Amino acid sequence: MDIKFTHRLSYKQARLTVLVGFVIGFLLSLIQIGIDYASEDASINREMLSLLEISHNPASRIAYNIDAELAKELTLGLMQSPAIIGASLTDNNGNVLANVRRPRLQSNFRLISDFLFDESRRFENRLYLSHRPKETLGTLNLEVDTYAFGSRFLRRAEITLLSGFTRSLILTGILLALFYVMLTKPLVKVISALSSSDPRDPNQAKLPFPPGHENDEIGVLVKVANRQFVTMATEIQQRRHAENRLTEYLGELENRVSARTNELKTINTRLSQSNEELENARRVALDMAQARSAFLANMSHEIRTPLNGLLGMIALSLDSPLNAEQRQQLSIAHDSGKVLVELLNDILDLSKFDAGQLELERIPFDLGALAEDTANLLSQNAAPSVELTCLIAPDFPAMVLGDPTRVRQIVSNLLSNALKFTRFGRVDVRLSGYPGGVRIEVSDTGIGIPREAQVKIFQPFTQAAAGITRQFGGTGLGLALTHNLSEAMKGRLSISSEAGFGSQFRVELPLPRHSPAIPPAPLKGRVVAISNAGSGLAELLDSLLPGWGLNYRRYGTDADLTGLAPDLLITDCVECLFMLRASVSAPILLVTAYGNFLPGEQASALSPLQQQARPLARNALYQTLRHTLQAEDPTPVDPSTGQPTPELRARILLVEDNPVNQLVAKGMLSKLGCEVTVAGHGGEALERLEQAPFDMVLMDCNMPVMDGYEASRQIRRSGRWPQLPIVALTANAMPEERERCRAAGMSDYLAKPFRREELITLIDHWVALPGLRAT
């Protein structure tokens, strides 16, 4: 194999070596020329100064004697030097005794010489006698042409560069020859031997070593090549042996494939039969699931309808005059009915999770108001010695995006659980925000949960201990549903508890902020609170009142208020009221448990006195402060109950075919201050709407003649009542029922059996306040 000369290693090495040598030689030549230049430049001054020194004494005598002829002979003698082109001698009076000049030499290299050494140089020597050095006799001036020295320097530089270039060429030739003999020639022999050899030949002969290269890199290359030849021959033999074995194995494999194909045909036949059976089983399972959903819907409707009448009648009976034994018996029956409703709701929700039918809304809602409303509804379940408080961060968003129904269920389950297991102390609901979501915390001072039981309490029908159900009641479904709802919203439910020291449940939900917190208009006035430092009321007032612009201070229940003149006194200490009234004359706001309001005689004796049930909502507290501090007439209050005096809250059209449910709903609405008109079916409801205006329609869904769906559609299609709220009253609590109601044009949905508190919330939400309602 022939290799091009310029591609050989010897050429490349020689080229690189010569290039480096040439560069170094050139640099050394430049250094030598530079040294020579400096020496030549110095020699000009040195020779001229020497000449001046030799001519000093004769010139001094000539100037002393003022001899012009001798001066001319001296200057002509100086002109004998080829470098001097001008010489003059003057006396001490400035008279020129002699002045001789000649033209400069011309050459092509004159420009280079002038650039290096200047065009000419002038030298001047002061003349004096040796015995009188301070007396100047005259001046000897010389003008030197530097080209005489420059031409000499340029010739030497030329010789230096040419000699360096010649040495580089000679070195190149010598290195090329040496590298060729020592490197290229033996490598070419090795390459030729490799090219002529056949690596597939198992009898391949070994490559010979080039003479003199047995132990250097070329010899090692030959040894490695010979070793590779041996290895390749061995591998070729092994591969041939493996190919023979593979041929034999392919023959056996063909026989096995043929047998396996027959087996697969049989298996495919069986799989086809199994697929048909699985498809039949799937259809049966779907039919069973649909049947279960239909069964749950029917059972929900059939159970809720009598439950609504049962609980409604019991609630109405509890409001009538009863003796203690009768009231206790009815209260037990009412509580048992509520437990049955909660159990039915939990079972339905669990069935939705199992069937994968849970759908979440994404609408803006006020989570703070939702938590306060839920706490207010459940406050009746709190023990008398338990203080229930809603603590909402001042910067908590006004509206968040999410499913208000499911969030309410989470708050309700956690709060119900806390109230159930707390007999003394506090139960707090705290709302705060974090980046990207909200945090709901429900803490209590109840019995706590042991660490070993904290894992299983989120399982359905499971409680922390076997005796919990007998002692406190419950089904064990609330926390399981809360855990499932939190995960469905991509949130997280955690617990921190210790037996005997209370519990804290924390839910973090990624509910985006829809609108930020809007601070209310600032108030003016001095407010004093009488409460213990560890009470929920104290914590609530400390977080709210300073932000509302009030001058606020808190004192303990044993503080002496003599001399204080507050605009309003807030307290939760019933025992301190008469002592406080004796000290201050300002209005008093008593915050106490629901049902513990002072009777009329005591309330009149402490007038001016207002009473509010806890948990104290932010808006209710703000309105009370605004009315009191701005001297507005508050809403009339019944002294015996502490509740607002019933007034016309709304004009309600109740569309219900069941007589028992008519009595229950009409009784509840009448006690809430509503004017109720009853219609037995949808057609009658349309007639009632034609006859009189209404603020809201409570519409049952399943009725004879015309059901609630068709009646709602006709009301919306008529265009006469586009803003009229229509709330569905149905015993079907399945999710598809809610969607069916909305599709028919209904505004909201209330499942039977419902409570009076739920009716109040519904009416306050959909009906304008008195005085602002359209007439």
Phi, psi and omega in degrees: 000118183272136180247132179303143186303317183287349180262357183284151179296323181299320179294316182295318180293316179298319180298316180293319182294316180295321179299315179295317180296320180296317180297315181295317178299320179297318179296319178295322178297319178297320178297317180297317179297320179297317178297317179298322179297315180297320180295318181293321180297320179289328182293331178301306181296321183295314182294319181293322179292324177295319179296319178295322181294321179294322185276356188297309185293310178301319181294324180294318179294318179300314179295327181290318181276349182053059181254106184290324183293313177297325179298320180291320178297322180295315181293323177294326177295321177295329180291350177294337176289127184296341184275341185269127179247359178198137178215137180216149179229126181235153177272187184286349176265003179086008179279134182278118179274326179202143180210112183236136179218159174211159184289159179280157177285146179246142181199160178292337181265010183299320183296319180295316181296315180298323179295321184279317189243008186075160184289319179202163179227146181245138178234141182228134181233123177283132185261135178200162177273149185295329181271351175226071187292338184274350182261115182280125180263340182163196184220137174251118183247135177235138174245122187251132173271114186285351182296330178300321178279322182296319180296323178296319179295319182295323178295318179294322179295321179297317180296319181298314181294316181296319179295322178295317179298319180296318179298321179296318179296317179297318178298322179299312181298315181298315181293321177301316181294316180296314181294325179295313182292319188272337187234305188291314185299309177296325178294321178298321178296317179297317180296319179298318178296319178295321182294324183277351182271155179248109183294340180279350180279117181293341180261026181300130180284156179286151178285141179281153177276131173299140182301133177083000183238026183293331188243001179265195184298323180294320177296319177298320178300318179295319179298316180297319179297317178298321179294322178294323177300316179296317180296316180297320178298318179297316180296322180297317179296316179296320180295319178297319178296319179294322178297321178296317180293323180295322177299317178296319182292325178297322177296316178295322182295321178301320179295318180293320179298319179299317180292320181293327178299319178296321178294318180296324177300318178294318180294320179300321178298317180292321179297321177301317178295319180294321178298320177297319179294319178295320178298318177298319179294323178296316178297321179296319180296318178297318178297320179294320179297317178295321179295322179295318179297316179296321179296316180296320179296315180294317180294322177301314181293316184290327181279319184293325182299307177291329178296322178299314178294319181298307182292323178297315179295321178296319180296320177293324179293326179294336179277352180268165179296125181220154172278173187299318182294317179296318180296321179295316181297316180293324178296319179296318179295320180294317178296322178295320178296321178295322177297321179295320178296315179299319179297318179296317178298317181295319180295320178296318179294320177297323178294327177294320177296316181297323182272358181067029185258004182287124178241135183254137175277164174221082182230155177286138177206160181269101182291326179297312178295324179299316180294320179293319179296317180296316178297323179294320179294324184269358184295335179291342179274355182283142176294154183302331183266012181252130178261117180261128185223139172254117182244108184246129181301141182301329181266015180294136185299147179291322181223141173234165180258128179171198181256102184297327181296315182287326177293320176299322180295321178297312180298317182296316181295315180294320181290319177299319179297317181293317180294328182294322187257015180239123180251337179218153174101225188230151167230120185242138170249118183243134176240130177213167181246158171219163184304113177094002182187190181233157181236126178246122180237131175238114182240150181216169177248035184277210189284344180075173183229126177298153183298322183289343180262355185287341181279322188271352184289346179271005177268144182300143176060030182232136175234173189296327181212162185293329183274358182297314183298318182292325185274318187246347182083186179101162183250347183082018181260337187300310182291326177297317178294320179298318178298316180295319179294321179297316179293323179296329177271009182063032177256194183216132178249126179229161183226143174226113186205158174213139184302126179088355184234024175082180183220156174222119177255132181235129177240124175250116184243131179280068179264113183296151177285129178264319177212141184286171178295138180248110181293140179287169178297136184295149178251161178235135178151171181247121183240134178240135179246137176245106182194160177289150183297331183268011182275157177292326179298318179298318180293321180295313182293322179298327183275336187257310192296317178299326178288343177268008175084012184270150171276101192239137173218151179239141177233159175286169183291342179258015183283150177266116183262011181300129179095347178279144179227069180284159174279338179204140178244125180246133182208157172240014181258103181293323183293339184269359191298312184291326175294321179292319180296328178290337183266324184230153179252004183288160176300146181244134173250113180263124178251115184216178182289154179298132180090354181255022179292150178293143177293173188300318183295314180293321179296322179293324181292334181260008184299144001281125184223133172241146181234133176228142180276145172271153010284141183279117180279152183298313184294319179296318178295318181297316180296320179297315178297318181296315179297318185286313185285335179260012174059038175268154179286118180288167178296135180304137183239139176281116184299331183286332183243340185077003181264156177302143178296129182304133174222178181293102181278318183192157172260114190248134170258112180263117180252104186207134181265339183279121183299322181296314179295328176298314181296318182296307183295320181294321178296315179297314184294323180295319179292339177272005178085025181258145173268118191248132171241131187256137173232138186277343178200179186295322180297320178292327178297320177298322178294319181295323178295327178291332187273328185209155177279148178225152178271336181198152178241124171262112192246116170288151186268317184258105181217157176285172178067293176216120182283176185291331180294311182294321179297319179294319179297319180292325178296317181289322181292333183294330180077002182273336181231063185291330183260005182289120179291130175241115183251126181283133171247109184218151176269359178268113186256016180283155185296326181293338178291321178298316180294324179295321178295317179295321179297331179280354178102010180281151186272327184208183190213131177225119184275141174277147355280144181247160180255164181297323179297322178294323176295319180299313180299318182296315181294316180296331181284320188259345183248135180294159180293154177303138181096336177252352182288141178292141180251000000 
